[in-house]
Amino acid sequence: MKMMILIDYETPLFFHVYPANVHESRIYPLILEILKRRKLIRFGDAIIMDRGFYAYKNYLIGIRYGVVPLIIPKKNFRFNRLKGLISYPLFIFNSKNVEKEKKRYKKLVKRLFEGLKLNLKKLSDNRGCNKTGERSFQFEEIALLCFRAS
């Protein structure tokens, strides 16, 4: 069994236990759906996940849920590939105010790309421990670095 914990600052808000034989990248949409249903995520929130949740489609799924998904990328991450996959979700065009929804969506995408551009090398090269075996970063530090522009 594996467990995922949602922490807001230092307060645990949610945990989800799932089978160990299910890869994290596959449970990401389920976790976002649960968080949305319980009203634990709002539009514009940043979600930080480790590289086990890495998949190009998970960046897109996060944006469609209205959150900025900071998923620590693997070494083979291609910024241009992700940029090419981004498009407006169809539900935007069902809205009464399409231009407002487009603007909100563009803002999320901009925050994602700014965070990735600023810290892509640091995030993808970092394996979590430095040469002495100590933790070389904390998730709080990554959140501050990646979303300081927002």
Secondary structure as the mmCIF struct_conf table of DSSP 4:
data_model
#
loop_
_struct_conf.conf_type_id
_struct_conf.id
_struct_conf.beg_label_comp_id
_struct_conf.beg_label_asym_id
_struct_conf.beg_label_seq_id
_struct_conf.end_label_comp_id
_struct_conf.end_label_asym_id
_struct_conf.end_label_seq_id
STRN STRN1 LYS A 2 ASP A 8
TURN_TY1_P TURN_TY1_P1 TYR A 9 GLU A 10
STRN STRN2 THR A 11 TYR A 18
TURN_TY1_P TURN_TY1_P2 ALA A 20 ASN A 21
BEND BEND1 VAL A 22 VAL A 22
HELX_RH_AL_P HELX_RH_AL_P1 GLU A 24 ARG A 37
TURN_TY1_P TURN_TY1_P3 ARG A 38 LYS A 39
TURN_TY1_P TURN_TY1_P4 PHE A 43 GLY A 44
STRN STRN3 ALA A 46 MET A 49
HELX_RH_3T_P HELX_RH_3T_P1 ARG A 51 PHE A 53
HELX_RH_AL_P HELX_RH_AL_P2 TYR A 56 ARG A 64
TURN_TY1_P TURN_TY1_P5 TYR A 65 GLY A 66
BEND BEND2 VAL A 67 VAL A 67
STRN STRN4 VAL A 68 ILE A 71
TURN_TY1_P TURN_TY1_P6 LYS A 75 ASN A 76
HELX_RH_AL_P HELX_RH_AL_P3 PHE A 79 LEU A 85
HELX_RH_3T_P HELX_RH_3T_P2 LEU A 90 ASN A 94
BEND BEND3 SER A 95 LYS A 96
HELX_RH_AL_P HELX_RH_AL_P4 VAL A 98 ASP A 125
BEND BEND4 GLY A 128 GLY A 128
STRN STRN5 CYS A 129 CYS A 129
TURN_TY1_P TURN_TY1_P7 LYS A 131 THR A 132
BEND BEND5 GLY A 133 GLU A 134
STRN STRN6 ARG A 135 ARG A 135
HELX_RH_AL_P HELX_RH_AL_P5 PHE A 139 CYS A 146
TURN_TY1_P TURN_TY1_P8 PHE A 147 ALA A 149
#
